[in-house]
Amino acid sequence: MVIKYSKHFLNKLEDLIAESEYILRYERGNFQSGWCLLKDTKVIVINKFFATDGKINCLLDIIKSIAIDVDGLGEKNAKLYLELSQTELEL
């Protein structure tokens, strides 16, 4: 799968996360992006000052490292998740 660094692709990734059990938050601060578990709430925190390509790279790394239940996703997001999970990321 070809990764496009555009606002449209970022929106697709955000929709994928929104359908999962994770909560996506953009926060400001001097921190590394990542995901965490807070009192049984799964939260993904991204630095809101990252450029679009930085946000996409963080979300792709996070999506590849967490387990998302495909059965709970819609058809388009399930297909996107399966494509992303099979894609090798090149830096």
C-alpha positions as a Markdown table, in Angstrom:
| # | Residue | x | y | z |
|---|---|---|---|---|
| 1 | Met | 0.0 | 0.0 | 0.0 |
| 2 | Val | 1.3 | 3.5 | -0.9 |
| 3 | Ile | 1.2 | 5.9 | 2.0 |
| 4 | Lys | 0.0 | 9.4 | 1.0 |
| 5 | Tyr | 1.0 | 12.2 | 3.3 |
| 6 | Ser | -2.2 | 14.2 | 2.9 |
| 7 | Lys | -4.9 | 15.6 | 5.2 |
| 8 | His | -7.3 | 13.2 | 3.5 |
| 9 | Phe | -5.2 | 10.1 | 4.5 |
| 10 | Leu | -4.9 | 11.5 | 8.0 |
| 11 | Asn | -8.7 | 11.7 | 8.2 |
| 12 | Lys | -8.9 | 8.1 | 7.2 |
| 13 | Leu | -6.5 | 7.1 | 10.0 |
| 14 | Glu | -8.5 | 9.2 | 12.5 |
| 15 | Asp | -11.7 | 7.5 | 11.4 |
| 16 | Leu | -10.1 | 4.1 | 11.8 |
| 17 | Ile | -9.1 | 5.0 | 15.4 |
| 18 | Ala | -12.5 | 6.4 | 16.1 |
| 19 | Glu | -14.2 | 3.1 | 15.3 |
| 20 | Ser | -11.9 | 1.2 | 17.6 |
| 21 | Glu | -11.9 | 1.2 | 21.4 |
| 22 | Tyr | -9.2 | 3.8 | 21.5 |
| 23 | Ile | -9.6 | 7.5 | 22.0 |
| 24 | Leu | -7.4 | 9.8 | 19.9 |
| 25 | Arg | -6.4 | 13.1 | 21.4 |
| 26 | Tyr | -4.2 | 15.9 | 20.0 |
| 27 | Glu | -2.5 | 17.8 | 22.9 |
| 28 | Arg | 0.2 | 20.4 | 23.0 |
| 29 | Gly | 3.4 | 20.0 | 24.9 |
| 30 | Asn | 6.9 | 18.8 | 24.7 |
| 31 | Phe | 6.5 | 15.1 | 24.7 |
| 32 | Gln | 6.8 | 12.0 | 22.5 |
| 33 | Ser | 3.7 | 10.8 | 20.8 |
| 34 | Gly | 2.4 | 7.4 | 21.7 |
| 35 | Trp | -0.4 | 5.6 | 23.3 |
| 36 | Cys | -1.2 | 4.7 | 26.9 |
| 37 | Leu | -3.8 | 3.0 | 29.1 |
| 38 | Leu | -5.3 | 5.2 | 31.7 |
| 39 | Lys | -7.6 | 3.5 | 34.2 |
| 40 | Asp | -8.9 | 1.0 | 31.6 |
| 41 | Thr | -9.4 | 3.8 | 29.0 |
| 42 | Lys | -7.2 | 3.3 | 25.9 |
| 43 | Val | -5.9 | 6.7 | 24.8 |
| 44 | Ile | -3.7 | 7.7 | 21.9 |
| 45 | Val | -2.0 | 11.1 | 22.4 |
| 46 | Ile | -0.4 | 12.9 | 19.5 |
| 47 | Asn | 1.5 | 16.2 | 19.7 |
| 48 | Lys | -0.8 | 18.7 | 18.0 |
| 49 | Phe | 2.1 | 20.8 | 16.7 |
| 50 | Phe | 3.4 | 17.9 | 14.5 |
| 51 | Ala | 3.1 | 18.5 | 10.8 |
| 52 | Thr | 0.7 | 16.3 | 8.9 |
| 53 | Asp | 3.4 | 13.8 | 7.9 |
| 54 | Gly | 4.5 | 13.6 | 11.5 |
| 55 | Lys | 1.0 | 12.9 | 12.7 |
| 56 | Ile | 0.5 | 10.2 | 10.0 |
| 57 | Asn | 3.8 | 8.5 | 10.8 |
| 58 | Cys | 2.9 | 8.4 | 14.5 |
| 59 | Leu | -0.5 | 7.0 | 13.9 |
| 60 | Leu | 0.9 | 4.4 | 11.5 |
| 61 | Asp | 3.4 | 3.2 | 14.1 |
| 62 | Ile | 0.8 | 3.1 | 16.8 |
| 63 | Ile | -1.7 | 1.2 | 14.6 |
| 64 | Lys | 0.9 | -1.4 | 13.8 |
| 65 | Ser | 1.7 | -1.8 | 17.5 |
| 66 | Ile | -1.8 | -2.1 | 19.0 |
| 67 | Ala | -4.4 | -4.8 | 18.5 |
| 68 | Ile | -7.6 | -3.5 | 17.0 |
| 69 | Asp | -10.7 | -5.8 | 16.8 |
| 70 | Val | -11.5 | -6.0 | 13.1 |
| 71 | Asp | -15.0 | -7.3 | 13.8 |
| 72 | Gly | -15.9 | -4.0 | 15.4 |
| 73 | Leu | -14.8 | -2.0 | 12.4 |
| 74 | Gly | -16.8 | -1.0 | 9.3 |
| 75 | Glu | -16.0 | -2.5 | 5.9 |
| 76 | Lys | -13.8 | 0.3 | 4.7 |
| 77 | Asn | -11.9 | 0.7 | 7.9 |
| 78 | Ala | -11.4 | -3.1 | 8.3 |
| 79 | Lys | -10.0 | -3.2 | 4.8 |
| 80 | Leu | -7.7 | -0.2 | 5.5 |
| 81 | Tyr | -6.5 | -1.8 | 8.8 |
| 82 | Leu | -5.7 | -5.1 | 7.1 |
| 83 | Glu | -3.8 | -3.3 | 4.4 |
| 84 | Leu | -1.9 | -1.2 | 6.9 |
| 85 | Ser | -1.0 | -4.3 | 9.1 |
| 86 | Gln | 0.5 | -6.0 | 6.0 |
| 87 | Thr | 2.5 | -2.9 | 4.9 |
| 88 | Glu | 6.1 | -2.6 | 5.7 |
| 89 | Leu | 7.0 | 1.0 | 6.8 |
| 90 | Glu | 10.1 | 2.5 | 5.2 |
| 91 | Leu | 11.7 | 5.4 | 6.9 |
